Amino acid sequence: MNVNGIGATGYPAWQGARKAQQNTAGKSFTAQVNNVASTQPHTTTIYMKTDDMLYSGGNGTGLSFYIKYADGSTEDNPTVIAKGVDENGDEFEKTIHINKVNPKSATVVEMRALEAHMGVKKLGGFTSLPLETGAMGLNDRMDFMDMFQKQISDMKLLSQKKAAAYYQYSMQAYWDFMNKK
């Protein structure tokens, strides 16, 4: 509160604010320098999509990967290879059998493989998956059907009828996949 130029610190408002900022900034700066000195430089790997790739992309955690059909993949047993860099900067390669993907307990990489294989239309050309997937790591398993229901509920709450309808469409595509098994 500022009364007649006197701030909450007992000093004139302009002077008290400056003193508080100087003290906080000094401690914060030292902590930042020490923190930066002990961390690895952050790098991001980006895979440019080629004609033989089903998917190329990543998310907000630093996870970046591409997906291609594996040698020996068949219509009855579609199999893909996902290669990339996980959120810790470590390279990975995973074989995913599409028919074994369970959207009620899947990784983001498995769902991207399923999305690409099924040809689910992507909102704005980016994704058919809920926004929450942007925070998932390579090995995090989530119930995507619950995530869809939450996303749909949130979009309805925000009066985003088109977005709610889109996520309803996406969720239905994955329900249909599960029911065909």
PyMOL commands that set and color helices and strands:
alter all, ss='L'
color gray80, all
select helices_A, chain A and resi 13-37+98-100+108-118+131-135+144-157+161-180
alter helices_A, ss='H'
color red, helices_A
select strands_A, chain A and resi 53-58+64-69+79-85+91-97
alter strands_A, ss='S'
color yellow, strands_A
deselect
rebuild
show_as cartoon
